[in-house]
Amino acid sequence: MSSQTAEVGPSGFQAATKIWSKGLEWRKGDMCSIMRTADSPVEVYVCLHTHVSTDRNWVDNASYWRRFYGRS
């Protein structure tokens, strides 16, 4: 997987959804994956596909992913 920088919504994007208003950090990408290691930590990549426009004509039409950790 290529290295990518974290983004918190487009610059100036209004907090119109719960995702952006909570300030969650999503990384741009176009896929989801699940990886598991021998001692059971689970690494999950969750996709978010957005298509949002505002009355100020800002548009966010992209795929984002965020990494989560857990144990099975």
N, C-alpha and C positions, 0 to 999 in steps of 0.2 A: 504494500500500500504506500502511496506517495505521502510525503509529509505535507500537511496543510495547516494554515493558521486559523485560529478560532475567530469567529465573527459573531457579533451580537446584533443581528439585524442590520439592514442597510443604514447608512448615515442619514439621520433625520427621520427615520421611520417612526411613525406614531404607534404608541402602545395600544393597538386596536384589538389584539388577541391576547389570550392568557399566556401564550408562549412568549411573546415579546414583552408583555408587561411584567412578567416574572424575571425577565433578564436572563433567561437560560442561554447558555452558550452552545451554539450549533456549529458544526464544521461543514463547509461545502463539500458535497460529494454526490455520487449517483448510485450508491449501492448500500445494501445492508449485509452484515455477515455476523456469524456467531462462531466464536472460537473457544475451545475448552483445553485447559492444560491438565497434566497428570494429577495434580492435587486438587482438582475440581473448581478453581476459580473460573467463573464464566465471564467472558468479555462479549458484550452485546453491542452492536452498532444499530441504532434505531434511526430510520429515515423519516424525514419530514419533507413533504413536497408542498411547496407554497405557490399560490398565484393570487397575489393581493395587490389591489390598487387603492390609492387614497384620493381624497378630493384635491390634494396638491399634486396629483399626477406622479407620485412616486410609485414605482411598481417593483414588486419582488416576485420573480417567477423563477424559482430555483429548487434544487434539492439540497437538504442539509442532513447531516448525521451527527449524532451525539453518542459518545461512548459511555456505557454503564458497566458497573462491575457487580457481581453477585456470587453466591455460592449455591451449588446444586445439592 
